[in-house]
Amino acid sequence: MAVSAKIPAIHLQTNLPNPHHSKTHKPKPLNFSQNLQTRQISLRKHHEISVLNPSSITAQNPNSLILELCLKGDLEKALIHLDSMQELQVSVEEETYIALLRLCEWKRAASEGSRVHSYVSKTVNRLGVRLGNALLSMFVRFGDLVEAWYVFGKMAERDLFSWNVLVGGYAKAGYFDEALNLYHRMLWVGIRPDVYTFPCVLRTCGGLPDLARGREVHLHVIRYGFESDVDVVNALITMYVKCGDIFSARLVFDRMPRRDRISWNAMISGYFENDVCLEGLRLFFMMREFFADPDLMTMTSVISACEALGDERLGREVHGYVIKTGFVAEVSVNNSLIQMHSSVGCWDEAEMVFSKMEFKDLVSWTAMISGYEKNGLPEKAVETYTIMEHEGVVPDEITIASVLSACAGLGLLDKGIMLHEFADKTGLTSYVIVANSLIDMYSKCRCIDKALEVFHRIPNKNVISWTSIILGLRLNYRSFEALFFFQQMILSLKPNSVTLVSVLSACARIGALSCGKEIHAHALRTGLGFDGFLPNALLDMYVRCGRMEPAWNQFNSCEKDVASWNILLTGYAQQGKGGLAVELFHKMIESDVNPDEITFTSLLCACSRSGMVTDGLEYFESMEHKFHIAPNLKHYASVVDLLGRAGRLEDAYEFIKKMPIDPDPAIWGALLNACRIYQNVELGELAAQHIFEMDTKSVGYYILLCNLYADSGKWDEVARVRKIMRENRLTVDPGCSWVEVAGQVHAFLTGDDFHPQIKEINAVLEGFYEKMEATGLSMSKDSRRDDIDASKAEIFCGHSERLAIAFGLINTVPGTPIWVTKNLYMCENCHNTVKFISKVVRRGISVRDTEQFHHFKDGVCSCGDEGYWGKT
């Protein structure tokens, strides 16, 4: 039998009867002399190391001294005497070796045990049952199954204890198949199993799990007459529970002539483990009717069931029962209560339980911290962790992971770095749950390179590791890399629905339609197509790629919730199709789907883009009066944008002044954008003043102000704002555009001179520029104009879409539509250039910028020349 040398340690109780001993193995009690504290000692009382023969202890026999030292637990001196006996070639009796081995086992002295074993190997020719069993028991205790198997093979004879020890050792180390093979071999050689054999073998069947083998062992239990033994029948119940056969488990339970507390606990927890919580709770109430008192395990299981059911009322009743029966003094029960109350949002009760605990262990603190974090209270999570530190409680990997998640939600990079340093010092970063939380924290704090560094150091990456880094790359606008990481992941791991949602978001960001379609096909093949948010993620991908027809197919093929309708509404808003958005909204209401806050944000945006001012204001008014939805800051910003785009600047300003809540920078930014469109410098400066009182870091507002001054010819003011931007180290992200050709996505950065086809691309663009000049159109060929003379809108565009379009024209057949996605706005210069190109090449060209779609055909854009940067 091949056995790995890397086997986890086997923990056996030292002061209790050894469960591997057979009930049939009953050595006679041994009487020691008066000077050795005369007492009766059983072979199964390891605490006294009493496997000695008192007749061997005499003053003249050197073995007796070692036996006496073993009784006193002085292993070091006993081994010194053993070494001396070996040097003097004095015969060592078997009882002496057994006593030494028992002491090594009791003291967990692995190296010393190996020394004794080496002496046994040299001096004992025939390994007897008792000495062999002592060696077996010691090596199994140390988790050294290789040596245990070697000893087992060397034994001339074996009794039931020998087989029980080795079967138990393999089972506890997780070698379930080997354990079962040994059991069958034991039966084959004619050894009759006992009450210690069956629980171990049944636990092995449950650990695999292997229901067929479990049923076979059940037959053996009946055949050998142990069907009435409580311990064996409890193991049967557990086996059936672990194998998922809860019906058979209940049959065994109901037929028990006598049940102990373990029987009830096994059956009750079995229901909970198999998601039959209500039946488990009924059995708990039946337990009380039979006057069987629950213990800690019972109560923690019942509380966990209330948590799984999310039944707040039942949880309160169980909490009352806990108080009544006195279990409230137990730390483990209190910890379960904290988790249960926090899972259903009853923070007052959870905090009350926590505050009344006289002793709080690490689990108590972690339960509160993770509860706060999972329920959207990251500030309290970090605060509780700080108090825990002051209390001197050392966190574990679960605690650190929970606090890191809270830091990610709050953007507390400095705190996250401190936790990372602590985890490095204490070795907690070796836990994948901590590493995954670090990836998430760094990603959300915009330190994606640090997240990648952590990711690459994980030796055994799981699905969550890959999903976290893919999502992190997407959040940090590196969607192209996210797709590459996904391709690497599927070589070794099977993605789950969360992974696919993250990748689909990356596909939607850069317009990778073919990749999105492949993921859709994969989801359908693997049965994940209707799992969780994945149907809506697919819908969002099609909408953001501008493909409304497949989007409608996806919409009609899955269950429609409010999020599905919102995604379609957002798609029509991005395409400037307010009329279709309004029509869709009415269909939504007719379908008895209640709109939410996001619905009205998309609807107001669609009205704003389409100039439907009256409709937009009516929908805004209906929010609270008809649909009972209180407007939030995004809705107010949408109304300001609606009025501003229509040229009603004073109305927009009055609307802001009458708001019932304080306006945020986005609301003033909407007014500033309207002032830029209509060149109202005075009101624009007022809006900018309010913005910079609250936000000095967002570069977009500086760009808006620069364009307002540039369009009004105030170049000194442009220079002043640009200087402030440099002093604050504010930079615009480089322009990047993506185009999909033959199923592959190609990225182009502003000023990209390293693409393999850059010469061909530039030649194509130069040809178009010459044709434009020949027709009387004066277009700039270079995005890097003079810093003062150029409008900041040019820099905010980057012109990268021109490179992507030229590449698409070169590498696709005539007539093929070209779809481009870019990370910045589209400027007037590029807008006019692409209009001209679409007319010359007679192709449809679609560009999705950071705000909306531009569908060009025959020299006309779907936005009606109102949707490019510098215009609206």
Secondary structure, 3 states (H helix, E strand, C coil): CCCCCCCCCCCCCCCCCCCCCCCCCCCCCEECCHHHCCCEECCCCHHHCCCCCHHHCCCCCHHHHHHHHHHHCCHHHHHHHHHHHHHCCCCCCHHHHHHHHHHHHHCCCHHHHHHHHHHHHHHCCCCCHHHHHHHHHHHHHHCCHHHHHHHHHHCCCCCHHHHHHHHHHHHHCCCHHHHHHHHHHHHHCCCCCCCCHHHHHHHHHHHCCCHHHHHHHHHHHHHCCCCCCHHHHHHHHHHHHHCCCHHHHHHHHHCCCCCCHHHHHHHHHHHHHCCCHHHHHHHHHHHHHCCCCCCHHHHHHHHHHHHHHCCHHHHHHHHHHHHHHCHHHCHHHHHHHHHHHHHCCCHHHHHHHHHHCCCCCHHHHHHHHHHHHHCCCHHHHHHHHHHHHHCCCCCCHHHHHHHHHHHHHHCCHHHHHHHHHHHHHHCHHHCHHHHHHHHHHHHHCCCHHHHHHHHHHCCCCCHHHHHHHHHHHHHCCCHHHHHHHHHHHCCCCCCCHHHHHHHHHHHHHHCCHHHHHHHHHHHHHCCCCCCCCHHHHHHHHHHHCCCHHHHHHHHHHCCCCHHHHHHHHHHHHHCCCHHHHHHHHHHHHHCCCCCCHHHHHHHHHHHHHCCCHHHHHHHHHHHHHCCCCCCCHHHHHHHHHHHHHCCCHHHHHHHHHCCCCCCCHHHHHHHHHHHHHHCCHHHHHHHHHHHHHHCCCCHHHHHHHHHHHHHCCCHHHHHHHHHHHHHCCCCCCCCEEEEEECCEEEEEECCCCCCCCHHHHHHHHHHHHHHHHHCCCCCCCCCCCCCCCCCHHHHHHCCHHHHHHHHHHHHCCCCCCEEEEECCCCEHHHHHHHHHHHHHHCCCEEEECCCCEEEEECCEECCCCCCCECCC
